[in-house]
Structure formats: C-alpha cells, structure tokens
Amino acid sequence: MNLPRTDKPRIVVIGGGFAGLNLAKSLNTRKYQIVLLDRNNYHTFQPLMYQVASAGLEPDSIAYPLRKKFRNMKSVHFRIADVIRVDSKEKSITTSIGELSYDYLVIATGAKTNFFGMENVEKFSMPMKSLVESLNLRSRILEQFEEALIQEQVSEVNKRLTFVIAGGGATGVELAGALSELKNKILPKDYPDLDIRNMSIHIIEGSDRLLSAMSLKSSHKAEKFLKKLGVNIWTSKRVKDYDGETVLTADGMEIPTKTLIWAAGVEANPIDGFQAEDFNRSRFLIDPHCQLINHANIYAIGDVAALASKDKKPLPMLASVAMQQGNYLAKYFNKNRKFREFKYIDKGTMATIGRNKAVVDLGRFKFQGTMAWFVWMFVHVMLLVGFRNRMIVLVNWFWNYISYNNGSRLIIRKSRENHLLSELQKDEKLTHS
Ligand SMILES: Cc1cc2nc3c(=O)[nH]c(=O)nc-3n(C[C@H](O)[C@H](O)[C@H](O)COP(=O)(O)OP(=O)(O)OC[C@H]3O[C@@H](n4cnc5c(N)ncnc54)[C@H](O)[C@@H]3O)c2cc1C
C-alpha cells in the first residue's frame, strides 16, 4: 500500500466508528504514523439511524466524512479499504487495496447483524446496521404505502400496512415510536386516499419486557407510551421464520406482513486470521489495556472487543464504551504504553419513544417523559460529529416539532432493487473467497 515513508512507529487502526475515530483523532502524530482504514469514507452516528429509516432526518446529517476530520492532521493517513485478514506473525494485514505492515494494530470493526442462523429471516427481513440499510428501510416503508394504494383486496392492503419489528431493545422501541408518529401525524396528509388507521405496528420481543437492559420503571413506562401510541407489543415471543409474507413466532403466532424489521440482535464483526481461543463468542478477548490476550501489539476496542467488567460480564456494545476505549487507548499510546488500566464509567442509558416521551436511567436517577426527552435530545446532539451536523439535526427537530412535516419522505432507490443488489454482492464475495 502506498504510504509516506517514516521512521515513526506505525499504528494501523481498522474502523472509523466511535472507537476508531476517538482513538485516531487523539493520538500524538509527532510520535506515530497513523493509518486509518475503513470500508466507508464516513463515520456513522448509529443511534440516530432509526430517524433516517423513518424519514425524520437526512442521511447526510448523521454521517461525517473521515477525511474532513483529519485534514489538519498530516500524519493521519486515511484509506478506503476492506480489511480481510491479519497475519500477526508477519505483523501485516491484507486489505482490498493491498498489503500493509504495522507496528501496532488496533481492531475497531464494530458489530454486524445477527440473524441467529435463520436463513429466511436474513433473506427477507430488513436489518438496520448501516446508513445504507437505513435508507433501504426508508424506501421499503414508503413503498408499502404506494403499493397499498393500488391493491384491490383488503388483505393485501393490510399486509402492506403492517410493520413488524423484531427486538424490543432501544432500536426497536425508538423505531416503533417513530413509525407511530408517521401514522398519527404525517401519513394521513400524504395519503388522503388511504385509510392510515389500518396501519399497524408490532414489536416482538424475546424477553418478558421491552428495554430489558434498562430499569423496570423505564421499561414499563416505555411500554405504556408505546401502547398509548397504538403499538402492539408481544413479549416472551421469538420470531422463528419469515417468508416475505408472514412472520411466524416460535409459539405459532402468525402476522401477515410485507415488512419485518430486524432489530433483534448483533454480534461482533471480527477480522480473519485468529484462533477460537482469541474470542469470547465472536468478540476479541482483551486485557485491561485493551490488548488481545494472546497477541502482543494487537489491540481491540469497541463492540468487537470483550473486556470483562467487575462482575465478569463483558461490557455492553454501546457507543459510550467504544468512545471511552478509543480515548483511553490514545492516552495509553501517547504515554508510551505505560498507563493505568482502562476503567469504564457508566454514563447511563436512555431511549426515546417520540415527542415529549423518553426514558432515562442515570445511576440512581431514573426519569421519564418530557424532561427525559430533552436530556435525550441534548446528549444525542452533543455526541454527533461536526458542528454542521449538530445544527442540521437541531433545525430539523425543531421544524418537525412545530410543523409535523419532516421533509425526507423520498424513495431514492427501490428497496427491491437494493435487495437484489446486496444478494448479488454476497454471491460475488462467495465467488472471491
Ligand atoms: C440502530 C442502532 C442504534 C444504536 N443506538 C445506540 C444508542 O442509543 N446508544 C449507544 O450507546 N449505542 C447505540 N448503538 C450501539 C453503538 O452504535 C455501537 O456500540 C458503536 O457504534 C460501537 O462503536 P465501534 O467503533 O465499536 O463500531 P462502529 O461504530 O460500528 O464502527 C465500526 C467501523 O468499522 C468499519 N469496518 C467494519 N469492518 C471493516 C473491515 N473489515 N474493513 C474496514 N472497515 C471495517 C465500519 O465501516 C465502521 O465504520 C446503536 C447501534 C445501532 C445499530
């Protein structure tokens, strides 16, 4: 790979997500040559992807060009590359644009959707783990209303107006809230020829409550908010199959629908070249300095890494963990790898259900409703990368709040074409490997 020659040790960072970006921007460029690799040329703010999918925000406002972030840091070299394999003995990596050697390697490749081996679900459902998938979902949702308009049979109309979300975690809850807002406030004006009251939204959750990672109080309040908005909540049920027409649960419930949104699980997204003993499930096992337990000079941070916490459970896959690990590792390298161990500071969890409705758990403080909604908005705006993005999101939210008329209800690419395209890409990958 073509990179400037230097005497400085080279740190290669794979992934410009929350972990990789926070690391790369804080490393001392006088001490190290930094090479940042990502398969995309932008950072994605995943917590707001559901607003792109539900036509609340433009995709550009939650993505940030990685080159722009590093234009004043001459010793940070960004390349668009898909990293395929690590050779820890040779201290080199294989990428889609060639081989690259490293002195230190940091793997920050995040997570990917976990379909738990259900092939049909993978084929027919809509995941939301990338910006492209969020846009595909937006198209799919809007297409359903266009198609419903031209159906003659009531059952076919209803199938298109039924939206099933698998997974009642923060993503599922937030998406259900956003879809209800579309149903109650926006779509009736866009589709006067369609009886939008027939639109139904379902959440199917495997555990016995929504937001199972949050307090009972927040969980119950979220359920109450969603029920008030008309969302159907099915707990202690698991999706077993989906053929593109009907969702089937393990206990035999069937829901006819053209749209199953898959928000029921993620797994780490590691790189090839390692052994089973390097992993806890699919997450790299790391020590308290974020170093792989079996490999000197290789580190892993963010969703792809499993650092045991005090109670021996791996830390949750959260942006706050990824950011703190990125910041920590930068200090660790800047202090010549003589630095205290990483300690996670739990800054709480939150989820929003819609306007004036959110739930927040901040240590002993748990609150819900309008105050929680303002806290949720403030935290998310502050965490967005780039002043311009913050302003755009704020203006959009303000406009949506007063006008009930967000302006991104565009079908840019047909979701059927997108699906075929990703199937083709999968086939191509299989042929190459
Ligand atoms: C819909 C959704 C909502 C969420 N909401 C919240 C929330 O409200 N609060 C919260 O704390 N967390 C939330 N999360 C989780 C949070 O987004 C993740 O914990 C966080 O993104 C992890 O950061 P990371 O840097 O480990 O990975 P990511 O941010 O996923 O970044 C990984 C990067 O690696 C790149 N990459 C992957 N593989 C390769 C490869 N082989 N070669 C090159 N590049 C590669 C990717 O392109 C990506 O840029 C949400 C996640 C999702 C999907």
The ligand as a Gaussian input file, in Angstrom:
#p B3LYP/6-31G(d) Opt

LIG

0 1
 C      -29.568000       1.137000      15.224000
 C      -28.566000       1.281000      16.337000
 C      -28.843000       2.155000      17.395000
 C      -27.934000       2.311000      18.434000
 N      -28.223000       3.173000      19.458000
 C      -27.329000       3.352000      20.446000
 C      -27.584000       4.297000      21.481000
 O      -28.630000       4.937000      21.519000
 N      -26.630000       4.462000      22.441000
 C      -25.449000       3.761000      22.427000
 O      -24.596000       3.959000      23.310000
 N      -25.190000       2.869000      21.454000
 C      -26.088000       2.651000      20.467000
 N      -25.823000       1.744000      19.473000
 C      -24.577000       0.975000      19.537000
 C      -23.405000       1.803000      19.046000
 O      -23.710000       2.369000      17.790000
 C      -22.175000       0.916000      18.957000
 O      -21.910000       0.416000      20.245000
 C      -20.975000       1.668000      18.444000
 O      -21.186000       2.073000      17.115000
 C      -19.715000       0.819000      18.516000
 O      -18.647000       1.549000      18.023000
 P      -17.465000       0.809000      17.269000
 O      -16.458000       1.843000      16.957000
 O      -17.050000      -0.395000      18.017000
 O      -18.131000       0.252000      15.924000
 P      -18.838000       1.070000      14.749000
 O      -19.273000       2.389000      15.186000
 O      -19.838000       0.126000      14.195000
 O      -17.666000       1.273000      13.696000
 C      -17.059000       0.188000      13.033000
 C      -16.395000       0.740000      11.779000
 O      -15.575000      -0.289000      11.228000
 C      -15.749000      -0.314000       9.821000
 N      -15.437000      -1.695000       9.396000
 C      -16.040000      -2.824000       9.816000
 N      -15.432000      -3.901000       9.266000
 C      -14.438000      -3.425000       8.492000
 C      -13.451000      -4.065000       7.670000
 N      -13.365000      -5.379000       7.564000
 N      -12.596000      -3.270000       6.979000
 C      -12.671000      -1.919000       7.086000
 N      -13.566000      -1.273000       7.859000
 C      -14.436000      -2.028000       8.561000
 C      -17.193000       0.088000       9.608000
 O      -17.384000       0.617000       8.309000
 C      -17.392000       1.138000      10.703000
 O      -17.096000       2.428000      10.250000
 C      -26.710000       1.570000      18.417000
 C      -26.439000       0.708000      17.351000
 C      -27.359000       0.565000      16.322000
 C      -27.057000      -0.367000      15.183000

